[in-house]
Amino acid sequence: MPMIELTIRVTVKNRERNMRVKLLRRSGLTSLLLALFTVSSVAQAATSPTLGAANSFTILSNSYVNTAPGTTINGDLGYTTGPAVAPTVNGNTHSANAKYNQAGIDQNSALVALNNEPCTFTFAPGAIDLASDTTHGPVGVYGPGVYCIAGAASIGGGGTITLTGSGTYIFRMNGALTSSANSVVALAGGASACSIWWTPTAATTLGSTSTFAGTDIDASGITIGNAVTWVGQALAFGGTVSTNADTISSPTCPASRANPPSGGSSNGGGSTTVIPTTPGLPNTGTVTENTTAWWNIPLTLITTGAALYAIRRQM
């Protein structure tokens, strides 16, 4: 009788130990899966392009129109056709010279890179009011990412959108970009105008007395209403930029986005000219080459599949 009881106890203990081992293995593999998915999402985070020669320009255009006094440009100004009323330029003015032409090439290269970023959120088809949309999350609040709009975009009703969190913001729309009078683009939680990008395919129009932030690349033209405050860049090489008693300032950032990481061609191809960097000009602060996108996802799927198979074998 004692031997039978001892055998039963040993058997029960062995079973309990085996169950604990299996649970620990499953727990470890579950943690591995979570880590893999985290790595995958980080690898696909939005990144900002280099701007090359365009980095120093607050306004870059084919034709620059300014018909009223009172406009201040903090940064470089570039154009082929100049304004009737000269603004105050706290920087250099480049009229169809070599740097101006190179800036146009580098603007286009940056746009290619931005358009190649995968969408992290896609709105429903049609025009989108960013100030009132709720499909992306809390109304008027946006975190870092690539927001894709299959139509025009606006900041309507004098509303406010708040970009919160450090990282890159890309608003890509297949249409015009419009902000209403008195509207505001506010930054919070470490968000920087250096890392905010707007890439409409039709014209940009900013309403009077509005507040805007980020770099708008729009060869279709940029019209800035009266008394607008903008921390960022209006890059419309090949198009027209119009101002009216506005204050437009390039943000103060590290200078690394004036050059690609190795001093070669910028993201998306384009110029291989090395442009000297100047501290205090617009910059993302980091340059990330998009070299992981094509292999990281398949590798993650393969590794995840192997982990799932191992879990199934142990169950």
WOMOQUI-V175603 format. One record per pair of residues at least 12 apart in sequence whose ideal C-beta (glycine too) atoms are under 7 Angstrom apart, sorted by the first residue. I is the first residue (numbers start at 1). J is the second residue. Records with the same first field share a line. If there is no record, write none. Layout:
I->J + J
//
This chain:
22->314
25->314
26->311 + 314
29->307 + 310 + 311
32->307
33->304 + 307
36->300 + 303 + 304
39->300
40->296 + 297 + 300
43->292 + 296
44->118 + 293
45->167
46->117 + 120 + 144 + 145 + 146 + 167 + 168 + 170
47->168 + 288 + 290
48->168 + 195 + 197 + 257 + 284
49->110 + 113 + 114 + 266 + 267 + 268
50->110 + 257 + 259 + 260 + 266 + 267 + 287
51->106 + 110 + 257 + 258
52->102 + 106 + 109 + 258 + 266 + 271 + 275
53->99 + 102 + 103 + 106 + 275
54->103 + 106 + 107 + 110 + 235
55->257 + 258 + 281 + 282 + 283
56->75 + 76 + 278 + 281
57->75 + 76 + 78 + 103 + 233 + 235
58->73 + 74 + 75 + 76 + 77 + 91 + 233 + 248 + 249 + 250
59->73 + 77 + 78 + 234 + 241 + 248
60->78 + 103 + 107 + 235 + 236 + 237
61->78 + 79 + 236 + 237 + 239 + 240 + 241
62->79 + 80 + 81 + 237 + 238 + 239 + 240
63->79 + 80 + 81 + 240
64->77 + 79 + 81 + 82 + 83 + 241
65->83 + 240 + 242
66->83 + 84 + 85 + 87 + 243
67->84 + 85
68->85 + 244 + 245
69->85
70->245
71->87 + 88 + 243 + 245 + 246
72->87 + 88 + 247
73->87 + 88 + 89 + 90 + 91 + 248
74->90 + 91 + 249 + 250
75->91 + 249 + 250
76->91 + 92 + 94
77->89 + 91 + 93
78->94 + 100 + 103
79->95
80->95 + 96
82->95
87->243
102->271 + 273
103->237
104->237 + 238
105->270 + 271
106->266 + 270 + 271
107->217 + 235 + 237
108->270
109->266 + 267 + 268 + 269 + 270 + 271
110->217 + 266 + 268
111->199 + 217
112->268 + 269
113->267 + 268
114->170 + 172 + 197 + 199
115->172 + 199
116->268
117->146 + 170
118->146
119->146 + 148
120->145 + 146
121->136 + 145 + 147
122->148
123->135 + 148 + 149
125->150 + 151
126->151
127->151 + 152 + 154
128->149 + 151 + 153
129->154 + 156
130->153 + 154 + 155 + 161
131->155 + 156 + 157 + 159 + 160 + 161 + 183
132->156 + 159
140->159 + 160 + 161 + 162
141->162 + 164
142->161 + 163 + 169
143->164 + 165
144->165 + 167 + 168 + 169
145->169
146->170 + 172
147->170 + 171 + 172
148->172
149->172 + 173 + 174
150->174
151->173 + 174 + 175
152->173 + 175 + 176
153->171 + 173 + 175 + 177
154->178 + 179 + 180
155->179 + 180 + 183 + 185
156->180
157->180
158->180 + 181 + 182 + 183
159->183
160->183 + 184 + 186
161->185
162->186 + 188
163->185 + 187 + 191 + 196
164->188 + 189 + 191
165->189 + 190 + 191
166->190 + 191
167->195
168->195 + 284
169->195 + 196 + 197
170->197
171->198
172->199
173->200 + 201
174->201
175->200 + 201 + 202
176->200 + 202 + 203 + 204
177->198 + 200 + 204
178->205
179->206 + 207 + 210 + 212
180->207
181->207 + 208 + 209 + 210
182->209 + 210
183->207 + 210
184->210 + 211
185->211 + 212 + 213
187->213
192->251 + 253
193->213 + 214 + 231 + 232 + 251
194->251 + 253 + 282 + 283 + 284 + 285
195->284
196->213 + 214 + 215 + 232
197->214 + 215
198->214 + 216
199->217
200->218
201->220
202->220
203->218 + 220 + 221 + 223
204->216 + 218 + 222 + 223
205->223
206->224 + 225 + 228
207->225
208->225 + 226 + 227 + 228
209->227
210->225 + 228
211->229
212->228 + 230 + 232
213->231 + 232
214->232
215->232 + 233 + 235 + 282
216->232 + 234 + 235
217->235
218->236 + 239
219->236 + 237 + 238 + 239
220->239
221->236 + 239 + 240
222->234 + 236 + 241
223->242
224->242 + 243 + 244 + 246
225->244
226->244 + 245
227->245 + 246
228->246
229->247
230->246 + 248
231->249 + 251
232->251
233->250 + 282
234->248
250->281 + 282
251->282
252->280
253->282 + 283 + 284 + 285
254->283 + 285
255->277 + 278 + 279 + 281 + 283
256->283 + 285 + 286 + 287
257->283 + 284 + 287
258->275 + 277 + 281 + 283
259->274 + 275 + 277
260->287
261->287 + 289
267->289 + 290
//
